[in-house]
Amino acid sequence: PMAMILAGASLLSHIESNDARLASRAIYESTLEAVYDGFATADLGGPTRTDEFTGEVIRRVRTKIEIWSSLT
């Protein structure tokens, strides 16, 4: 799921909207942070199921957007 998630983030980055750019950044950062923290799927040598990985990325994205929204 990592490639598809990052592809979605890349598409969002091309929309001329601050919200879309922030969402893209949150998705990109959250995906890489999840892998760094050990949430790797089998294709990356980890034990995490695809639904668990996706859920972890979503949780991190929500947290980032919530925090960033409170700063503005």
Backbone as ProteinMPNN parsed JSONL, in Angstrom:
{"seq_chain_A": "PMAMILAGASLLSHIESNDARLASRAIYESTLEAVYDGFATADLGGPTRTDEFTGEVIRRVRTKIEIWSSLT", "coords_chain_A": {"N_chain_A": [[0.809, -1.219, 0.0], [2.121, 1.156, 0.359], [3.241, 2.393, -1.95], [0.957, 3.184, -3.383], [-0.237, 4.925, -1.56], [1.715, 6.93, -1.381], [1.641, 7.745, -4.035], [-0.881, 8.901, -4.147], [-0.437, 11.052, -2.416], [1.403, 12.439, -3.933], [-0.168, 13.216, -6.132], [-1.945, 14.974, -4.847], [-0.193, 17.022, -4.251], [0.006, 18.481, -6.548], [-2.219, 19.995, -6.8], [-3.405, 23.241, -6.748], [-3.722, 24.381, -4.002], [-3.613, 25.286, -0.655], [-4.554, 23.604, 1.375], [-4.565, 21.108, 0.082], [-1.842, 20.792, -0.437], [-0.858, 20.689, 2.201], [-2.131, 18.363, 3.077], [-0.924, 16.519, 1.364], [1.74, 16.687, 2.237], [1.416, 15.792, 4.896], [0.573, 13.152, 4.475], [2.772, 12.064, 3.09], [4.904, 12.428, 4.985], [3.852, 10.961, 7.159], [3.682, 8.373, 6.128], [6.393, 7.675, 5.634], [7.408, 7.979, 8.236], [5.979, 5.998, 9.588], [7.051, 3.644, 8.478], [9.716, 3.975, 9.289], [9.353, 3.739, 12.029], [8.902, 1.053, 12.294], [6.634, -0.101, 11.171], [6.476, -1.846, 8.849], [5.501, -3.496, 5.872], [5.284, -6.886, 4.545], [6.561, -6.924, 2.026], [8.536, -5.104, 2.391], [10.084, -6.3, 4.219], [8.999, -6.455, 6.746], [6.699, -7.214, 9.522], [4.104, -6.246, 9.411], [0.659, -6.185, 8.584], [-1.114, -5.234, 5.579], [-3.488, -3.778, 6.042], [-3.081, -2.933, 8.646], [-0.838, -1.305, 8.344], [-1.849, 0.704, 6.651], [-3.851, 1.729, 8.326], [-2.263, 2.758, 10.385], [-0.873, 4.787, 9.042], [-3.036, 6.453, 8.354], [-3.891, 7.182, 10.93], [-1.689, 8.683, 11.789], [-1.667, 10.739, 9.878], [-4.102, 12.03, 10.445], [-3.527, 12.974, 13.025], [-1.374, 14.752, 12.514], [-2.643, 16.674, 10.823], [-4.603, 17.607, 12.539], [-3.033, 18.813, 14.557], [-1.566, 20.714, 13.038], [-3.686, 22.272, 12.127], [-4.536, 23.47, 14.456], [-2.577, 25.305, 14.887], [-2.937, 27.443, 13.249]], "CA_chain_A": [[0.0, 0.0, 0.0], [2.957, 2.352, 0.469], [3.371, 3.057, -3.249], [-0.317, 3.829, -3.721], [-0.416, 6.045, -0.632], [2.62, 7.998, -1.809], [1.144, 8.251, -5.32], [-1.975, 9.818, -3.809], [0.17, 12.266, -1.869], [2.003, 13.153, -5.056], [-1.256, 13.851, -6.884], [-2.431, 16.119, -4.071], [0.792, 18.11, -4.271], [-0.14, 19.239, -7.796], [-3.416, 20.83, -6.721], [-3.019, 24.566, -6.267], [-4.502, 24.656, -2.803], [-2.805, 25.095, 0.536], [-5.053, 22.417, 2.068], [-4.091, 19.925, -0.644], [-0.398, 20.675, -0.2], [-0.665, 20.228, 3.576], [-2.538, 16.96, 3.119], [0.14, 15.781, 0.695], [2.887, 16.638, 3.149], [1.06, 14.946, 6.035], [0.555, 11.765, 4.01], [4.152, 11.686, 2.786], [5.645, 12.303, 6.242], [3.28, 9.883, 7.969], [4.051, 7.098, 5.514], [7.812, 7.405, 5.898], [7.577, 7.828, 9.681], [5.446, 4.69, 9.975], [8.062, 2.647, 8.113], [10.866, 4.196, 10.172], [8.992, 3.255, 13.363], [8.765, -0.395, 12.292], [5.384, -0.565, 10.578], [6.786, -2.23, 7.473], [4.788, -4.662, 5.367], [6.155, -8.008, 4.176], [7.398, -6.601, 0.861], [9.659, -4.302, 2.879], [10.767, -7.093, 5.226], [8.391, -6.29, 8.06], [5.604, -8.115, 9.887], [2.83, -5.526, 9.464], [-0.315, -6.445, 7.515], [-1.39, -4.028, 4.802], [-4.529, -2.984, 6.698], [-2.465, -2.308, 9.821], [0.019, -0.225, 7.859], [-2.719, 1.781, 6.181], [-4.464, 2.318, 9.515], [-1.248, 3.549, 11.092], [-0.646, 6.005, 8.258], [-4.223, 7.299, 8.527], [-3.853, 7.734, 12.292], [-0.652, 9.714, 11.831], [-2.118, 11.873, 9.06], [-5.121, 12.746, 11.224], [-2.857, 13.678, 14.12], [-0.641, 15.893, 11.954], [-3.57, 17.7, 10.35], [-5.22, 18.192, 13.738], [-2.046, 19.694, 15.195], [-1.291, 21.842, 12.145], [-4.879, 23.129, 12.088], [-4.616, 24.238, 15.697], [-1.527, 26.321, 14.877], [-3.305, 28.579, 12.392]], "C_chain_A": [[0.844, 1.273, 0.0], [3.055, 3.104, -0.855], [2.093, 3.794, -3.626], [-0.575, 5.038, -2.826], [0.46, 7.218, -1.06], [2.208, 8.575, -3.163], [-0.003, 9.228, -5.091], [-1.454, 11.131, -3.262], [0.785, 13.106, -2.981], [0.942, 13.873, -5.885], [-1.773, 15.084, -6.157], [-1.476, 17.305, -4.151], [0.679, 18.976, -5.522], [-1.394, 20.107, -7.828], [-3.008, 22.167, -6.116], [-3.937, 25.01, -5.14], [-3.607, 24.39, -1.605], [-3.24, 23.843, 1.293], [-4.549, 21.136, 1.402], [-2.599, 19.713, -0.422], [-0.104, 20.19, 1.22], [-1.046, 18.76, 3.721], [-1.468, 16.077, 2.484], [1.345, 15.617, 1.615], [2.615, 15.71, 4.324], [1.087, 13.47, 5.645], [1.976, 11.27, 3.768], [4.949, 11.46, 4.075], [5.154, 11.115, 7.061], [3.661, 8.509, 7.436], [5.497, 6.739, 5.833], [8.08, 7.21, 7.387], [7.077, 6.467, 10.155], [6.455, 3.585, 9.659], [9.27, 2.765, 9.039], [10.605, 3.628, 11.563], [8.66, 1.763, 13.394], [7.473, -0.946, 11.725], [5.599, -0.907, 9.105], [6.005, -3.482, 7.093], [5.789, -5.708, 4.876], [7.064, -7.689, 2.99], [8.597, -5.738, 1.226], [10.413, -5.018, 4.005], [10.192, -6.991, 6.62], [7.217, -7.224, 8.289], [4.203, -7.502, 9.776], [1.939, -5.895, 8.278], [-0.629, -5.134, 6.802], [-2.457, -3.159, 5.452], [-3.999, -2.289, 7.943], [-1.598, -1.123, 9.406], [-0.82, 0.971, 7.439], [-3.382, 2.49, 7.35], [-3.499, 3.196, 10.29], [-0.96, 4.852, 10.356], [-1.822, 6.966, 8.433], [-4.221, 7.956, 9.902], [-2.846, 8.875, 12.382], [-1.044, 10.951, 11.03], [-3.135, 12.696, 9.837], [-4.492, 13.568, 12.341], [-2.127, 14.912, 13.6], [-1.585, 17.017, 11.538], [-4.262, 18.383, 11.52], [-4.274, 19.191, 14.406], [-1.787, 20.92, 14.329], [-2.47, 22.802, 12.085], [-4.985, 23.998, 13.33], [-3.582, 25.361, 15.742], [-1.893, 27.547, 14.048], [-4.434, 29.378, 12.985]], "O_chain_A": [[0.342, 2.35, -0.322], [2.96, 4.331, -0.874], [2.149, 4.913, -4.135], [-1.078, 6.061, -3.291], [0.004, 8.361, -1.098], [2.405, 9.764, -3.413], [-0.091, 10.259, -5.759], [-1.963, 12.199, -3.601], [0.696, 14.334, -2.967], [1.142, 15.018, -6.291], [-2.013, 16.121, -6.777], [-1.906, 18.458, -4.122], [1.203, 20.09, -5.55], [-1.606, 20.865, -8.775], [-2.337, 22.209, -5.084], [-4.795, 25.879, -5.3], [-2.919, 23.37, -1.555], [-2.398, 23.1, 1.798], [-4.154, 20.191, 2.085], [-2.148, 18.582, -0.239], [0.795, 19.374, 1.423], [-0.362, 18.001, 4.409], [-1.145, 15.011, 3.008], [1.896, 14.523, 1.743], [3.482, 14.926, 4.709], [1.573, 12.634, 6.407], [2.336, 10.175, 4.2], [5.592, 10.422, 4.237], [5.958, 10.351, 7.594], [3.931, 7.59, 8.209], [5.783, 5.619, 6.257], [8.894, 6.365, 7.762], [7.687, 5.852, 11.029], [6.685, 2.695, 10.479], [9.786, 1.755, 9.518], [11.513, 3.099, 12.204], [8.186, 1.26, 14.412], [7.24, -2.152, 11.793], [4.971, -0.318, 8.225], [5.866, -4.408, 7.892], [6.989, -5.446, 4.801], [8.211, -8.134, 2.952], [9.56, -5.648, 0.464], [11.269, -4.427, 4.662], [10.838, -7.401, 7.584], [6.787, -7.936, 7.382], [3.214, -8.191, 10.027], [2.384, -5.918, 7.13], [-0.433, -4.053, 7.359], [-2.353, -1.932, 5.423], [-4.421, -1.177, 8.26], [-1.624, -0.069, 10.041], [-0.54, 2.107, 7.821], [-3.467, 3.718, 7.365], [-3.877, 4.255, 10.792], [-0.82, 5.903, 10.982], [-1.619, 8.163, 8.638], [-4.514, 9.145, 10.027], [-3.125, 9.912, 12.984], [-0.785, 12.078, 11.452], [-3.04, 13.922, 9.883], [-4.875, 14.715, 12.574], [-2.245, 15.993, 14.176], [-1.351, 18.18, 11.865], [-4.482, 19.594, 11.498], [-4.687, 20.29, 14.774], [-1.788, 22.045, 14.83], [-2.279, 24.015, 12.002], [-5.466, 25.129, 13.265], [-3.703, 26.276, 16.557], [-1.227, 28.578, 14.139], [-4.868, 30.367, 12.394]]}, "name": "protein", "num_of_chains": 1, "seq": "PMAMILAGASLLSHIESNDARLASRAIYESTLEAVYDGFATADLGGPTRTDEFTGEVIRRVRTKIEIWSSLT"}
